[in-house]
């Protein structure tokens, strides 16, 4: 059986745009192999050129379909495009059915487009880490625009969207209650609002509602980004060009106001913290076993409370660690 | 790292005019329940699209489901494109309705496993695991 190619050897190939090398590196990043860390570090140093766009919205709002059309328009504008499409893992088996690609078939034969499906794997932060590694890989591989399509609404995709330079939130008409439900969460992080399925009669109402909501926090000033609300439809195709125009305008806005630097810092900061948390959590899971069972008995029997048990568990872990280091 | 981080990735593909996707969806479900990441191509893909998708997704296994009888047309094209994409380390399996006399020919083309339509889902899961294990690290 042939020996696997070392990840560092794949780096120059990936940087030259070899899609096979990029695909392999994304898998290794996803598996969390230590072997690929130096390669990812090298690619990170050579990334930062691409414009990264996060696309989120409630399940069924038409994100995948929109992403395909948007990616086609990006290609038609002479740019290359990478797509990271994230779907949830089953909480029971850890497996997944990644179906976003079904709606992106028109990009399949295009050498200037790269689509990669990823599962959330249920691990906090794991989502952000591997998908952002994938963004770095495609970025270093020369893709001009990278679209991250997230899972439906929840906590995770607020994180993942903090990973994009531009955030697009997709709402579908007829989901008035959903708009209420996510008002305080996802809607706030939008740089651009999209109302999909604009061919439906109730789309105008959703546009009006969103505009009404946004008009409440309008501040004066020429430098302020005014979040547009764009109605899109795939069949008949309309509004996709407006969306790409808005994304490009937002990129120019970030560059001309210097806000891009702030965003880059924010993204980098988020990533450091997420990865650190993940390392701590893994370490914790590895070490907790000894003390945990005893504490569990006591909490279940109501001889101690969960908070006190958690504090005791952590102090026992700290002692272990300081013994190891001594 | 736990085993979850190394789940098997599979692309299940329907190619050409074959519109029968009930079987492939049942297989997708069984593989997911066995902890695999399953990418489904959707109906009516070209052989080239399927091979390119398998390369980009860097799957361990490409499973082609064919009930239309077009396997001897479609599979050689998939194998050729995989070689072009230097992705011929991807394990190719075929399933569905395939006459006995074509089985050897498909093996010669490089198809590693042929799972006919009466194969129980559990057997598909275990043969996929065995194929990936036999391949080893890549």
Interface residues (C-beta under 8 A of the other chain):
Chain A: X1 X4 X19 X20 X23 X24 X26 X27 X30 X31 X32 X33 X89 X90 X92 X93 X94 X95 X96 X97 X98 X99 X101 X102 X103 X105 X108 X109 X114 X115 X116 X117 X119 X121 X122 X123 X126
Chain B: X1 X4 X5 X6 X7 X9 X28 X29 X31 X32 X33 X34 X35 X36 X37 X38 X39 X40 X41 X42 X45 X46 X48 X49 X52 X53 X55 X56 X57 X58 X85 X86 X87 X135 X136 X137 X138
